Amino acid sequence: MVARFEKFSYLISELSKLLHKLEAEVLEPLGLKGPHAIYILTIAKYKDGITASELSKACSRDKADVSRAISALVSSGLAEKSIRENAKYKAEISLTEEGYKVAKSLSETAKNAVEFASRGVSDCDRSVFYETLEAIFNNMKRMSELGVPSDAD
């Protein structure tokens, strides 16, 4: 059981590192960091804009990180804020034309990366893998809230 946990932990950690490396390769030429990819792709889904609070929830990221990312995206010309009347803290963030180009490029790159990484894996196995990974994620999330169960649980 311990060997399985060690292998799982190692592979998840290494996959995360590889994902961040690939994101960085795509975004560094734009002066952005890898984690900005999720924000760009999420904002692109909201044609009428999304608030920082909504973006935080949609990406499961803390508000401070979202705020820094929005500032970077606005500074780089990929996103813009439109402030509603009497609602300074409810600004809608949307992508600029250049931001949508980057989102399209990121989406295409992600599609190609997933196809390459999935070589030799059947559609059925991939489906089972994602279902299993989601179940493990949900169980671990619940365990992080409740604590690690004892043998008696």
C-alpha positions as CSV (number, residue, x, y, z in Angstrom):
1,M,0.0,0.0,0.0
2,V,2.8,2.4,0.9
3,A,4.6,1.7,-2.4
4,R,1.4,2.5,-4.3
5,F,1.1,5.8,-2.4
6,E,4.7,6.7,-3.1
7,K,4.3,6.0,-6.8
8,F,1.1,8.0,-7.0
9,S,2.6,10.9,-5.1
10,Y,5.7,10.9,-7.3
11,L,3.8,10.7,-10.6
12,I,1.4,13.4,-9.6
13,S,4.2,15.7,-8.5
14,E,6.2,15.1,-11.6
15,L,3.2,15.6,-13.9
16,S,2.5,18.9,-12.2
17,K,6.1,20.0,-12.8
18,L,6.0,19.0,-16.5
19,L,2.7,20.8,-16.9
20,H,4.1,24.0,-15.4
21,K,7.2,23.7,-17.6
22,L,5.1,23.4,-20.7
23,E,2.8,26.2,-19.7
24,A,5.9,28.4,-19.1
25,E,7.4,27.6,-22.5
26,V,4.2,28.9,-24.2
27,L,3.7,32.0,-22.0
28,E,7.2,33.2,-21.2
29,P,7.6,34.8,-24.6
30,L,4.6,37.0,-23.7
31,G,6.1,38.0,-20.4
32,L,3.7,35.8,-18.5
33,K,4.0,32.8,-16.2
34,G,2.7,29.3,-16.7
35,P,-0.2,29.6,-14.2
36,H,-1.7,32.5,-16.2
37,A,-2.8,29.9,-18.8
38,I,-5.8,28.8,-16.7
39,Y,-6.9,32.4,-16.2
40,I,-6.7,33.2,-19.9
41,L,-8.6,30.1,-20.9
42,T,-11.2,30.7,-18.2
43,I,-11.8,34.3,-19.0
44,A,-12.1,33.4,-22.7
45,K,-15.2,31.3,-21.8
46,Y,-17.0,34.5,-20.5
47,K,-17.6,36.7,-23.5
48,D,-19.4,39.3,-21.4
49,G,-16.6,39.3,-18.8
50,I,-16.1,37.7,-15.4
51,T,-15.4,39.3,-12.0
52,A,-12.3,38.5,-10.0
53,S,-14.4,36.7,-7.4
54,E,-16.0,34.6,-10.1
55,L,-12.7,33.9,-11.7
56,S,-11.3,32.8,-8.3
57,K,-14.1,30.3,-7.8
58,A,-13.9,29.1,-11.4
59,C,-10.2,28.4,-11.2
60,S,-10.1,27.3,-7.5
61,R,-7.5,29.9,-6.8
62,D,-7.2,32.4,-4.0
63,K,-8.3,36.0,-4.6
64,A,-4.8,37.4,-4.1
65,D,-3.3,35.2,-6.8
66,V,-6.2,36.1,-9.1
67,S,-5.7,39.8,-8.5
68,R,-2.0,39.5,-9.3
69,A,-2.8,37.5,-12.5
70,I,-5.4,40.0,-13.6
71,S,-2.9,42.9,-13.2
72,A,-0.3,41.0,-15.3
73,L,-2.9,40.2,-18.0
74,V,-4.1,43.8,-18.1
75,S,-0.5,45.1,-18.1
76,S,0.4,42.8,-21.0
77,G,-2.6,44.0,-23.0
78,L,-4.3,40.6,-23.0
79,A,-7.2,41.6,-20.7
80,E,-9.1,44.6,-19.8
81,K,-11.4,45.7,-16.9
82,S,-14.7,47.4,-17.4
83,I,-16.0,48.9,-14.2
84,R,-19.7,49.0,-13.7
85,E,-21.3,52.2,-12.4
86,N,-21.0,52.4,-8.6
87,A,-19.3,49.0,-8.5
88,K,-15.5,49.6,-8.3
89,Y,-14.9,46.1,-6.9
90,K,-17.2,44.3,-9.4
91,A,-15.2,45.1,-12.5
92,E,-15.7,42.7,-15.3
93,I,-12.5,41.2,-16.7
94,S,-12.5,40.2,-20.4
95,L,-9.9,39.4,-23.0
96,T,-8.7,41.9,-25.6
97,E,-8.5,40.8,-29.2
98,E,-4.9,39.9,-28.6
99,G,-6.0,38.0,-25.5
100,Y,-8.4,35.9,-27.5
101,K,-5.6,35.1,-30.0
102,V,-3.4,33.9,-27.1
103,A,-6.4,31.9,-25.7
104,K,-6.9,30.2,-29.1
105,S,-3.2,29.4,-29.3
106,L,-3.2,28.0,-25.7
107,S,-6.2,25.9,-26.5
108,E,-4.7,24.5,-29.6
109,T,-1.4,23.8,-27.8
110,A,-3.2,22.1,-24.9
111,K,-5.2,20.0,-27.4
112,N,-1.9,18.9,-29.1
113,A,-0.2,18.2,-25.8
114,V,-3.1,16.1,-24.6
115,E,-3.1,14.1,-27.8
116,F,0.6,13.6,-27.6
117,A,0.6,12.6,-24.0
118,S,-2.3,10.2,-24.6
119,R,-0.6,8.2,-27.3
120,G,-1.1,4.5,-26.8
121,V,-4.0,5.1,-24.4
122,S,-7.4,4.0,-25.7
123,D,-10.4,6.3,-25.4
124,C,-12.0,3.8,-23.0
125,D,-8.9,3.7,-20.8
126,R,-8.6,7.5,-20.9
127,S,-12.2,7.9,-19.8
128,V,-11.7,5.4,-16.9
129,F,-8.5,7.2,-15.9
130,Y,-10.2,10.6,-15.7
131,E,-13.1,9.2,-13.8
132,T,-10.7,7.5,-11.4
133,L,-8.5,10.6,-11.0
134,E,-11.6,12.7,-10.3
135,A,-12.7,10.2,-7.6
136,I,-9.3,10.2,-6.0
137,F,-9.2,14.0,-6.1
138,N,-12.7,14.3,-4.5
139,N,-11.8,11.8,-1.8
140,M,-8.5,13.5,-1.0
141,K,-10.2,16.9,-0.9
142,R,-12.8,15.5,1.6
143,M,-10.0,14.0,3.6
144,S,-8.1,17.3,3.7
145,E,-11.2,18.8,5.2
146,L,-12.0,15.9,7.7
147,G,-8.5,14.6,8.4
148,V,-6.9,11.3,7.6
149,P,-9.1,8.5,8.8
150,S,-7.7,6.0,11.3
151,D,-7.8,2.2,10.9
152,A,-11.1,2.2,12.9
153,D,-12.8,4.5,10.3
